[in-house]
Amino acid sequence: MLVWQFVFWSSLAVVLYSYIGYPLILFLIRKLKRRDRHVYDADYCPSVCLLISAYNEERVIRKKIENSLSLDYPKERYTILVASDGSDDHTVAITEDYQDLGIKLYHRRNRSGKSAVLNDVMKSIGADIVVFTDANSLFAEDALRKIVARFQNPKIGCVVGKLRYVDRHTSSVSKGEGLYWKYEGKLSVLESSLESVLVANGSIFGIRRELFTKLCPEVANDFQIPIEIGSRGYGVVYEPEAVAFETSTVFWQEEFHRKVRIIVRGLTGYSMLRKKLRGFRAWQFFSHKLLRWVIGPLLFLILLSNAMLLEGSSFYALTLGLQLALYLAALNGWRVRRTRKPHPLFYVPFYFTMVNLAAVVAIAKFLSGERQSTWVKAESARFTPARAPEGGVVSELKPIASNEASLQKTDPIESADVAEKVAKN
């Protein structure tokens, strides 16, 4: 009995610490820490390269390029480079349409993974600041300026922007995904106040060019780069006013496999870079990432130990009932995942359960020796390029006249694809 009590309470304590205790400790540290104030110069304009990673992005690359061209930053200090990793669709041809407007293209014919491509292109980039982004992310008009401004502080080596999901396809997955990123955004604010954000958001983050180090093929760039920069004593901060927009995924299978892939690469990255996490940042990583990844198995232990403690205890009967209610709500969230207005009572438990199940699968894959050097994009997030919600701050995009016909031609195809995929799911 005592063993099961220990398993129950210790597992529950770890879960509560990861989601509540860790943010609370960061909040208290922030209150006690003296903050240095830095005066920002509005005329600060270092040279910037916007580096767009792409693999078979013909659905969205045109809109991404046009959005990038429309950003508020001095053109003579700003370059845009599309890095294609073995794209065999029309991504390269579409990008070439814009070379007269200064768009640069790097195309590796054989697919080798994002990290390998970035290692190649970074050798030829001479800009002071490099901003990394994905092809399906659209920037707010002032996003570059907001990121660059933070580099006036010489102690800052990496600036992470904010990702906002546009729920064009309402579902339990997109709602849960949006809520998850809101929580992560609040946590990033706390970490940023200590100049110690752990990992970046691949959709929008920038670094000082001279701080880039060669990337490992099996580790995500938005995971490795902040760890490398932080280990050298530079600050890694979050800038919530530098906003990128993406369309949420529609299908739970896509989000599930995406989470599995991210955690496998995260575990791989930790195994390779753990010696670079020291002191405060080592504690952060343990609290924010490692514990979060093992919550799936802990939830099973909590349920099992609770069942073993059930006999003659009204308290454990209550806790077991609450757990079963959570999983029944998750099951119902899966059942109604495509309803027009999914209720938080269902989509929150559904998303929570799904991502923790994905963590269990990822741990099993990692322990079995599986590694990943290439990424698999979520197709449903590319049915239509992300747009800012009504009243948003993405600048109005004006397609070049010669491209309007091809833009219009894609819509019926995308609509048909959506209908077909919804029918299958």
N, C-alpha and C positions, 0 to 999 in steps of 0.2 A: 504493500500500500504506500509506504513512504517513497519507494522508488518512483511509482507512478505520479505521486504528488510533486516530486522533484522535477520529473519530465514535464508535467503540465505547467508548473509555475515558471520554470526556467525558460521553456519555449515561449510562453506567453510574454515573459519579460523581454526577451530578445525582439519579438515582433513589435511590442509597444515602444521599446527603446529606439528601434530603427525609424519608425514613422513619427514618433512624438518626442522621445527623449533627446535624440540627436539635434533636431531643430531647436528645441528648448535650450540646450546647452550652448549652441551657437548664438542664440538670442542673448543669453546672459553674458557671454564673452564679448559680444558686440557692445553691450551696455557699459562694460568695464573698460573697454579699450579706448584709448585716446586716438582720435582721428586727425590725420593730417589733411589740411585743406589745400587744394591745388587750384590756382587761378588759370582758367582756360582762355586762350587767345582765339577769337573767332576767325582770324585770318590764317590760322595754321593749316597748311595744305601740303603735306609731304606727298611724294609720288606714290600712287596706289595701283596695284594690279588686282583686278577681280578675276579669280580663277574658278572657272565653271567645269566641274567634273561631269562627264556624260558617257552613257553607254546606251545606244539605241533609244534616243530621246526625241525622235522625229515628231511626236505628238506635242511636245512642249518647248523645244529648243528655240523656235522662232519667237515665241512670246517672251522667253527668258532673255534672249538677246535684245529685243526691243525694250524690254523693261530696264535692262542694264544700261542701254544707251541713253535712257531718259533720266537717269539718276542725277541728283544735284551735286555735281563735283566738277571742278575745272577740267575741261577736256584735255588740256595740255599736260595735266598732271595725272592722267587716268588712262589705263589700258585695260582691255577686256580680252581674256584668253580662254578659249574653249579647249579642254583637254579630253579627247575622245579615246576611250579604251576599247579598241577593236570593234567599234560600231559598224554594223553591216546593213543598216537601214539607210534612211535619207538624212541622218543627223549631220554628216560631213558636208553633203551637198547644200543643205539649208544654211549651214554656217558659212560656207564659201560665198553665198549670195551677199553676205554682209562684210566681206573683206575690204571692199572699197570704202567702207565707213570706219575702217581701222580695227575690225575684229580680227584677232589672231587665232590661228588654229594649230593645234598639235594633234596628230592622229597616229596612234599606234595600230598597225594593221592586225596584229595578233593580240587577243585579249589576255592581259596579265594581271589585272586587278588595279584598283584605284591607287593604292600606295606606290606601286611600281611606276605608274604614269606620273604621279606627282613628283617622285624622285627625279624623273627625267626633266620635266618642264621647269622645276624650280632652279635648275642649273642655269637656265637662260633668262630668268627674271631678275631685273635690276632695280625694281621699285623698292622704296623704303618699307612700304606696308603691303602685305599680301592678304587679301580677303578671300576665304574659301567659301564656296557655295555649291548647291546642287541645281540641276537643270529644271526641276519642278518647283523651285522656290522663287517667288517674286518679292523684290525688296520695296519697302516704303521709299518714297522719293528722297528722304533725308537720311536713309540708313547708313550710307557710307560716311557721311559727315559725323554722325553720332559715334560710329566705331572709331574713326580716325582721331576724333577729339580727345579720347581717353589716352592716346599714346603721347600726349604732351607731357604726361608724367613719366619721367625716364625710368621709374621703377616698374612700369607696366609692360609686360611682354606679350600678353594675349588678351584680346577682348572678345567676349562671346555675346552675340545678339539674342534677341527674343524671337521664338517661333510661335506664330499664331495659326491655328487651324481654321480653315473656312469650311463649314459643314454644308457643302452643296448636297451631299448625299446623307441625309439624317439617318442614323443608325445607332445601335447600342455601342458599336465599335468606335465610331467617330466621336460620340458624346463622351465615352469613357476615356478615349485618347486625349481629347481636349482638356478634360478635368485633370488627368495625370500630368499634362504639361503645365497646367496652372499651379499645381502643387510643386512641381519641380522648379518652376519660375520663382516661387516664394522662397524655396530652399536656396536657389542660386543667389537671390538678393542677400540672404544671410551670409553665405559663403563669400560673396563679392565684397561685403563690408569688411572682410578680413583679408581681401585680395587673394583668396585661396579657393577659387572655383576649381573643381576637380577635373571635369571633362567638358568638352565643348559641344556645341550643337552643329552638326555638319552642314546645316542649311545656311548658317551665317556666323562666321567668326574670323577674326583677323589676327595677324602676328607681325612682329618685326622680322623683316626678311632675314637678317643675319642670325636669328635664333633658330632657324629651321635646321633640323638634323635628319639624316636619312631615315626613312620610315621602314618598319618591318612589314613584309607583305601580308602577314596574317593578322595584323593589328590595325584597327580603324584609325584614320588620321586624326579624327576629332577626339580620340581617346589618347593616343600617344603624344601628340604635339603639346597639349597643356601639361601633361606629366613631365615631359622633357624640359619645358620652359620653367615650370614651377620648381623643378629640382635644381635649377641654376640660380635660384634666388629671385627671379622676377615674379611680379604679381600677375595673377590671372583673374580678371574681373568680368562681371556681367553687366551689360548695358541694355536695360529694358526698353529704352527708346529707339534702339536700332532694331527695327521689326522686319521679319520676313514672313510671308504668307505661303501656306501650302494647303492643298486640298486633302482632307482626311481620307484614310483608307475606308472602303465600304465593307469589305468582307472579313469576317473574323479569322478565316484561314490565313489571309495575307498578314494580318497583324500578328497572329500567333507565330508564324514562321519568321517574321521580321524580328520579333522579340527573341526567339530562339537564336537567330543568327547574331544579334547584337550581344547577347550574353555569352555565347561561345567565344566571340572575338574579344569580349571584355575579360573573360577568364584567361584567354590566351595572352592578352596584353598584360594582365597582372602577373602572370607567371614569368613573363619576360622582363618586366620593368619594375618589379616589386622593390628591388634594391634602391631605386631612385625615389621611392616614397619613404621619407624619413620624418620623424618627429610628429608635428601637428598634422601634416598632410597624410601621414601613415594612419593616424587615428581617424581622420576624416574618411579616408578610403575604406577602412574597415567598417565604419559606422554607416556610411552612405551607400556603398556599393556591395561589399562582400556580404554583409548581413542581409541586405535586400535580396541578394541572389539566392540565399538559402532559406528564405521565408516559406517557399513552397513545401519543402520537406518538413519544416517546423509546424506548418498548419496541419499536416497529416499527424504528426506526433501529438499535437494538442487535441485533435479529435479522438485519436486512439486512447490516450491517457485519460481523457475525460470520460470515455465510455467505461474504462476499467475502474474509475472512481465513482461510478453512478450509484451503486447499491447503497440505499439508506441515506442518501444525501440530497436534500432539496436544492442546495446550492449548485452542486454539480449537475443536477437535473436541469436547472435553469441555464447554466452555461452550455450544456449540450444542446438544449432547445434553441438557444441563440445561434449556435453554429449551424445547426440543421436549417434554421430559418434563412441564414445567410446563403447557404448553398442552394436552397430551393429558390430563393430570389435570383441567384445567378443562373439557375437552370431556366427560370422563366424569362430572364433577360436574354438568354440565348434563343428561346422560343420566339420572342417578339422583337428580335434584334433589328428587323427591317421596318418596324412600325414608324409612322410619320413623326410621332412625338414620344419617343421612349422615355419612361419615367426614371428619375434618379434612383428610386427604390429598387429598380431592376438592373439598369445599365451599370451602376457603380459596382455592385457585387459581381456582375458578369465580367466586367473588365478586370477587376481585382483578381478573381479566380483564374481567368484566362492567362494573365501575365505571370502569375505564380506557377501555374501548370507549365507554361513555356519555360520557366526557370528550371523546373525539374528535368524537363527534356534536354535543355541546354547543358546542365551539369552532367547528365548521362552521356551526351555526345562528346563533351570535353574529356571526360574520364576514359572514354573509349578510344581517344586519340584523334577525333575528327577536328580538322582545322579548316578555315575558309579564308581565301585570299581575294576572291571576287565577290561583288555584291549583287543581290537580286532585288530589283526595284519592285515596288507595289504598283501593279498596273492600274488598279482602280483609282489611285491618286493622280493618274495622268489621263483620265477620261477627258477632262477639260482643265486647262491651266488654272491654277489658283487665282482667285480675285479677292480684293479687299471687300469686306462687307460694306453695305451702304454707308457712306460717310467716312470710309476708310482713307488712308493716306497714300495708297499706291497711286502714282501719277497716271494721268490719262495716257493711254498708249495709242499712237497713231501708226497703223501698219503702213509700210512703204507700199506705194500703189502697185508695183509689180508683183507684190506678194499677196494681195487681197484675195485673189481667186483661189490660191492654194489654201489660205486660211479658211475660206468658206467651205471648201471641199471636204475638210476634215470633220466638220460637225456631224453630218449624217452618219459617217462611219463610226464616230465615237458614240453616238446615240444608239446605234445598232449593237455595238459592243457592250454597252451598259445593259441594254435589255437582255442580251444573250447571257451575260454573266449573272445577272440577277435571277434569271430563270433557272440557271444551273445551281445557284446557291440557295 
